[in-house]
Amino acid sequence: LLYLMKDRMRDRGWKFWKAMAGICYVPFHSVAVVPLIQNYMLDLAADPANGGSYGRIHALLCIQFVSLLIYRWGDWEQTNNRGRTGGVRQVLRRQLLTKMLMMDYTEQCQYPGSDWFYAMLENVESITVDAYWQVFSITQSVLGLTIALGVLLFKACIGGSFQISAIMPAVLFIIITPISGCLLWSRKHQIDDYIDRRMALEERWVKICSWLAGHIRSAYTFSMTEMAEVDLTFLEKSRNFLQAHWAARDFSNDTYWTAQWLGDITNLMILAWASFMYYDYESGASSVEYSAGDFVLVLKVFSYVAKYASKLTKSLVSIVKGSRSINKVARLLALTENKALEEDEEWANKDVEDSNEVFDPSAIVFKDVHYDARDSLQSIPRAGEGGSEDINRLGMMASLRQTAPFELPLGKIVFLKGGAEMQRLTVLALIGKALRGKGQVQMPRSEKAILLMSAHDNFPDMKVKDNFEINGASSQFAQKMAQAFGIEAHAVINDLAPGKKSAQSILRCLMRDPTIVLAVSPWTSVPIDDQEHMQSLLLTWQLGGGKTALEGIAAAASLSESHEQIADSERAKRTKMSKRAARRTLIITGEQVPTMLSAHPELYAVCDISEAFNLSEQSCGSGRHSQGQPSDSDSLRV
């Protein structure tokens, strides 16, 4: 509640206080002004000889009319100044989206998209619906009960001295209200448990739906038994959720009804007490004055006591539900961004590293690198009904431990071999800092590495040309590059054939102009007719100094030259310049050296990770990278 009040006060400023003033006048008008005006008007009308007159009645009517106008003003102010929850929803969702984009690969696997999706969809909705308005509702209810007590005490002592019979309604109010509060407090922990269980089970079926919605294009590959399994799994999760939902709903409703029953019993007791008091006074059995106005006032005030007590109970139950959602969203927003922490630490130690650490500026050097996928899985524990039962695996990543020196040359094409495919991919991910491991992967600070995915996920309805321009290409350059590979520039990326989508993914990566591209067999999924052109393009990018070389290609026809011609022309051009003049680095993996490289051994180096990471018992050389013609074992040893 305090968090929401501070947030609204900071966000809305004076508008918050204007809305609060309008809301707070509602109980003042209903509980104080109306009952007291009715009390005096009935007394004046019932006893004209004792001060009653048309003038006084008109004056009371005018007072109530003015209060009604203020009431209408307050209603208008709170409606226009309290803030629209739609804006609050989108602000929170944008914060979650921004945070999710800051997570690295390991963190995204441990907190998958379904967690963020549920938080954006349901938890944010609960915050705005179940918690946001309760700031005003609870304030209004507490103020209404306080005013009711003040009115009762005012009527009890208006004669100048307290009388036991006149103060009985206030005493009854003071007794009943704490009982209601204690009852609600005693059930708070049970309410917490019911709501937590309901939200946890709801998140499970939402996870199935969000997964299926994100992979609907793969649904045609499901067998009938797999489809049936998905359906049965959803039914099971839905059934468990419904049971938890019914239990939480019944317990919450029981809490409301308990408070309402206490209010109704209190009204019954006050009705009996007021009737006996009025009867005794009218029959002459009691000398304590008790008029019809007093009778109506007490009944009116206690009807609002029951109303605001019930409303307060409902608001407190809602704020409990909202607090669970606030905690969930806050937990996601407060996640440590390990990538950012590593960058901060790297820059903080920059001077020390520059003065004490000397490493080869022409190579990527691995120093005591150790990556354990199991440690990464446990680095951020997830709270769920079954503990860490929902922790996700890290996909195609493997555990590695460096046992020998290992480095990769810069400014060349590096063919990475040895080990299994997932182990080579892990090495690429460590270079690209998609994974965090122990030890150091050293490279010059000017190097910018991008891990190339075979098929990049894109925004819905994102067009090829728009995507190229977002990543730094000019409109003309984007158009030509798309045409060179037979891609319709205005086609939606998600509608492309798989091969064309892979070609688009490679082009998109090159337009970001990295200095290092890390890829797993980048052209294998490209259409056969375009593979040679793609190899020529990558060779031009690597030798020619990045995107600038690609922009220098005059027309798409230039890409149709054979890769031998491009390599020869670029090699001749580069012999006149420095040996490492602005060349890029392309690190690829696979089972055999690509065709475009086998004819030009001086352009590439083959590096084997087997010995450096203790992946096999076969000796793999001296530990330095080599280049040139492959050896008898068809590899250049590390």
Stockholm file with secondary structure:
# STOCKHOLM 1.0

chainA/1-638         LLYLMKDRMRDRGWKFWKAMAGICYVPFHSVAVVPLIQNYMLDLAADPANGGSYGRIHALLCIQFVSLLIYRWGDWEQTNNRGRTGGVRQVLRRQLLTKMLMMDYTEQCQYPGSDWFYAMLENVESITVDAYWQVFSITQSVLGLTIALGVLLFKACIGGSFQISAIMPAVLFIIITPISGCLLWSRKHQIDDYIDRRMALEERWVKICSWLAGHIRSAYTFSMTEMAEVDLTFLEKSRNFLQAHWAARDFSNDTYWTAQWLGDITNLMILAWASFMYYDYESGASSVEYSAGDFVLVLKVFSYVAKYASKLTKSLVSIVKGSRSINKVARLLALTENKALEEDEEWANKDVEDSNEVFDPSAIVFKDVHYDARDSLQSIPRAGEGGSEDINRLGMMASLRQTAPFELPLGKIVFLKGGAEMQRLTVLALIGKALRGKGQVQMPRSEKAILLMSAHDNFPDMKVKDNFEINGASSQFAQKMAQAFGIEAHAVINDLAPGKKSAQSILRCLMRDPTIVLAVSPWTSVPIDDQEHMQSLLLTWQLGGGKTALEGIAAAASLSESHEQIADSERAKRTKMSKRAARRTLIITGEQVPTMLSAHPELYAVCDISEAFNLSEQSCGSGRHSQGQPSDSDSLRV
#=GR chainA/1-638 SS CHHHHHHHHHHHTHHHHHHHHHHHHHHIIIIIIHHHHHHHHHHHHHCGGGTCCHHHHHHHHHHHHHHHHHHHHHHHHHHHHSCCHHHHHHHHHHHHHHHHHHCCHHHHHHSCHHHHHHIIIIIHHHIIIIIITHHHHHHHHHHHHHHHHHHHHHHHHTTSSCCHHHHHHHHHHHHHHHHHHHHHHHTHHHHHHHHHHHHHHHHHHHHHHHHHHHTGGGGGGCCHHHHHHHHHHHHHHHHHHHHHHHHHHHHHHHHHHHHHHHHHHHHHHHHHHHHHHHHHHHHTSCCSCCCHHHHHHHHHHHHHHHHHHHHHHHHHHHHHHHHHHHHHHHHHHTCCCHHHHHHHHHHHTHHHHHHHCCCCTTEEEEEEEEECHHHHHHSSCCCCTTSSTTCCCCTTCCCEECCSCEEEESSSEEEEESSCHHHHHHHHHHHTTSSCCEEEEECCTTCCEEEECSSCCCCTTCBHHHHHHHTTCCHHHHHHHHHHTTCCTTSBGGGSCHHHHHHHHHHHHHHTCCSEEEEESTTTTSCHHHHHHHHHHHHHHHHHTTHHHHHTCCSGGGGGSCHHHHHHHHHHHHTTSCTTSSCCEEEEECSSCCHHHHTCGGGEEEEECTTTTTCCSSCCCSSSCCCSSCCTTSSCCC
#=GC SS_cons         CHHHHHHHHHHHTHHHHHHHHHHHHHHIIIIIIHHHHHHHHHHHHHCGGGTCCHHHHHHHHHHHHHHHHHHHHHHHHHHHHSCCHHHHHHHHHHHHHHHHHHCCHHHHHHSCHHHHHHIIIIIHHHIIIIIITHHHHHHHHHHHHHHHHHHHHHHHHTTSSCCHHHHHHHHHHHHHHHHHHHHHHHTHHHHHHHHHHHHHHHHHHHHHHHHHHHTGGGGGGCCHHHHHHHHHHHHHHHHHHHHHHHHHHHHHHHHHHHHHHHHHHHHHHHHHHHHHHHHHHHHTSCCSCCCHHHHHHHHHHHHHHHHHHHHHHHHHHHHHHHHHHHHHHHHHHTCCCHHHHHHHHHHHTHHHHHHHCCCCTTEEEEEEEEECHHHHHHSSCCCCTTSSTTCCCCTTCCCEECCSCEEEESSSEEEEESSCHHHHHHHHHHHTTSSCCEEEEECCTTCCEEEECSSCCCCTTCBHHHHHHHTTCCHHHHHHHHHHTTCCTTSBGGGSCHHHHHHHHHHHHHHTCCSEEEEESTTTTSCHHHHHHHHHHHHHHHHHTTHHHHHTCCSGGGGGSCHHHHHHHHHHHHTTSCTTSSCCEEEEECSSCCHHHHTCGGGEEEEECTTTTTCCSSCCCSSSCCCSSCCTTSSCCC
//
